[in-house]
Amino acid sequence: MLLEDKIYGREDIQDSVLIELINSKAVQRLKGISQRGYPESTEMGTDNPPYYTRYEHSVGCMLLLRKLGAGIDEQIAGLLHDLSHTAFSHVADWAIGDPQKEDYQDSILGEYVTKSDAAAIITRYGHDLQRICNMEIEGKFGLLERNAPDVCADRVDYALRDSYNLQAGNVKKAFNGLVARNGEIVFKSIDAARAFADCYVADIRESYAAPENLLRYHLLGSALKYAIDNKVISMGDLHKDEKTVMEKINHSGNETAAQMLKASLGRLKFSVSNGRGVLLKYKLRYVDPKFIHGDRLERLSSADPEYSKIISEEKERHARGVYIEMIK
């Protein structure tokens, strides 16, 4: 199977287990799940990072892990690490979970993988299903997943993918500077570490924690919660894809649900206020990459005072939250 990726280039996959998993119903479903939680048709501003799906991100994680020399089980885990995402990705946490944790999909991942058609494929090829199902446990797969502020394949892939059009130079420098050392992802130099950190900070500020995105998550989460509470859709529907959910809401005859959905995906008029409107709290996302300094590893923040200040600013911004006032 020949794969073409805008970040990692061309890769010829010859492992039968990976080919079958990529073609499985469970992985193919991710083509209908947006990475950042809103479909391509959403009326976003022109500065928003490019649209892509959880499928692209999941395959990207697998490809990155291959390039870093990860074992086949960790490559499988990378491909499947987002398998349990609902329609609209982390917006589900705004509807039924906790948006400051965004851990709903992680909490059901093991069970979801076990019940999917991916489980039989993993078992048939003799791989450790339980280890892969428990991939979110710290230390299971150190290249794929690590707690913040460490760098891992998951964070690297979405940050580089989001930044590809806006920071091409930093994306190239960061990717070329990646290396696996003692089971974790680090950078060959302080310059490469800073290039990745700059990509990541800009991605969070301009996308995941941008006021427009937070407001959209809030509105779309409210629409989904209303639809679930009023039996317009079910939790089972959320585990299909976004097209299915939107069509069911729009054809339900429930005008309130349909209007709430339409409002959440349309052009938003709002202002960031000082104590007025709705206070939106979100998950803290930041990285403090390690880089090779002589014979040891060093955190970027300890060697770069400017970046240490940026981390402090991000933590303060997160602690305050964002007050947003809708404009009629």
Protein Blocks (a to p, Z undefined) as FASTA:
>chain_A
ZZddfklopaddfbfklmmmmmpmklmmmmmpcfkopafklccdfklccdddfklmmmmm
mmmmmmnopafklmmmmmmmmmmpcehilmmmmmmmcfklopmlmmmmmmmmmmmmklmm
mmmnopafklmmmmmpghklmmlpccdfbdcfklmmmmmmmmmmmmmmlmmmmmmmgcce
ehiacdfbfklmmmmmmmmmmmmmmmmmgmklmmmmmmmmmmmmmmmmnomacfklmmmc
fklmmmmmmmnopaklmmmmmmmmmccdddddehiajddddddddddddddehjaccdfk
lmmmklmmmmmmmmmmmmnopaddddZZ
